Amino acid sequence: MKRRQLLLGTTGLLTALAGCNSLTEDNNPTTDNNTNTDTANPDISVSISTEAEPSQLPSIWNDQSIEDFQAELSVEKSGQPTSVIVSNDKIEIGQDSEQWNGNSVTVQPGQMNSGGQEFTATATKGEAQTQDTTQASKPTPGNYKVDVVPERNEELRQTIQNNSDEENYLEARGEFIEQDPVFDTYSSHEAVGFDKFGIDLVAQEWRHDNDYESLAEGSPVESSEFVESIGTDTGNTEIQEIKNGKGATWYPNGNFEEREVGSFDYEKFANAETLGEALGPLHSYYFNWQSEMTDSGPISSEDFIYSPTLEQAIEQKNQKDLEAHAWDFDLDEHGNGLIYGKNADSGDELRIMETVANPITATAQNVHEQLHPLVEDSNYLKPDHDEFNTYWHPLRFGWEGHSDSARWNFEEEKRKATGVIRMMASSYHPESAAGVGASNQNRLGITTEYLQDFTEKLRTYNENDANFDELHNQAKILDKLYRKQDENNVIYGDTENPQYAVVDDESVIEEIWQDEQGQYDDFNQFLRDNPSYSMSAEEVEATLEGEEDLGQQTLAST
């Protein structure tokens, strides 16, 4: 049978009715003294044809009827085969399936590949088997809205099982999340298939948490040895001297005016009921530890070490069950970070995490006010402070009257702000090191409106009603989309209504990065106006024939 080969993604109706193929084995009866049994394999045949092609799938699902997007195949068989299966390279549909009704087989759009494909009907009886094929096409848009759905990441779960020091890592974080606002902002029919983006929100935590595991193995002095020293008499006189005040900065219980450096107050740290209270003694102890226990001392560019170490010190050594989540990002070439805490009374707070023992935003006398201030109290984000413009903090992005860095163009500012969000859910590992702010990252675009809203939610976190877990889950999706390099993805909407899409043209991503006026903010309208369907082979031929006819008419008229 000749099969037509498709040149492009198809949308036209292809009803290639295949001829009936049969396979017959040798007819050689065998007998014994008791019976005469004919063991000849009977003739069987099967034919398959395409009765109805799916309609063009929409770029945005709006309660359409799924029946309009199904393929209908017809299967005829003879010779009483014991089984008949219809398959493509994604699924197999047996006769016991509800999709099989008499000689008709219904194929859902999610069971088809995009564009043209081949379906095979396979009939079997004993050792005899015969097949026939037909062509069908699923026309999908090149630009479409994405339905984010919960999906287990078994590979990542196995990685966690093999590497986590926590015996019940997944269970402690909810095992598997099926309900979250990010799954509710947009949903298409479950059988659509092509527009689904699955994410395992619990397993995705490991993209952030594995930092400490790696540091404990590769740089134990700067991580696990520090954490283990808290509340422990190590017998090491050098460590005891650090706890008693030796190092790069003075402790909060010291007195700068009286030249009293103070000491690490373990009891205050251990019994602290808020993140800020715990960071008071802990942060100074870590600066002093770095200055005395490492060759390089505290280095602002090593904020990727501070984040997981301070986070784990609080979660492992504080006795009031505080929860912490810290992440780093670049502040020019100066390290900086954010640290979130859930307090003993179930309240929470978000703070700037300084990685410099004597930051420019503070004097020696009031240094403890700026090492880990509430975000709103950071002098990086106070326009009337002298050092406001020394470093442009990425959380200024979209802040009316204060967004312009005066040193970078809009796109560079936007990429730096995006890095803050992504590192909320990512890590310092090599595959992540460049961050979403890297200049060559052009497979993921984030609309200006979405990014402005996200940075504002973080910049004013302690004064608004934003939910940290919801923001964090959106950051996990951003991180996974960043790693997904086989498609061009767009994040749009705002943090209360996050939306996601795929676009065919990479230049759209470039334009979104440069979109200072917010022309792409209403991305639903872009999708409706630009579904970008591929042409079928027949449509291409018709177009070429039309152009040829037009050319001949033009020549005839000249």
Buried (B, 14 or more C-beta within 10 A) or exposed (E): EEEEEBEEBBBBEBEBEBEBBBBBEEEEEEEEEEEEEEEBBBBBBBBBBBBBBBBBBBBBBEEBEBEEBBBBBBBBBBBEBEEBBBBBEEBEBEBEBEBBEEEEBBBBBBBBBBBBBBBBBBBBBEEBBBBBBBBBBBBBBBBBBBBBBBBEBEEBBEBBEEEBEEEEBBEEBEEBBEEBBBBEBBEBBEEBBBBBBEBBBBBBBBBBBBBBBBBBEEBEEBBBBBBBBBBEEEEEEEBBEBBBBBBBBBBBBBEBEEEEBBBBBBEBBBBBBBBBBBBBBBBBBBBBBBBBBBEEBBBBEBBBBBBBBBBBBBBEBBEBEBBBBBBBBBBBEBBBBBBBBBBBEEEBBBBBBBBBBBBBBBEEEEBBBBBBBBBBBBBBBBEEBEBBBBBBBBBBBBBEEBBBBEEBEBBBBBBBBBBBBBBBBBBBEEEBEEBBBEEEBBBBBBBBBBBBBBBBBBBBBBEEEBEBBBBBBBBBBBBBBBEBEEEBBBBBBBBEEBBBBBBBEEEBBBEBBBBEEEEBBBBBEBBBEBBBBBBBBBBBEEEEEEEEEEEEEEEEEE
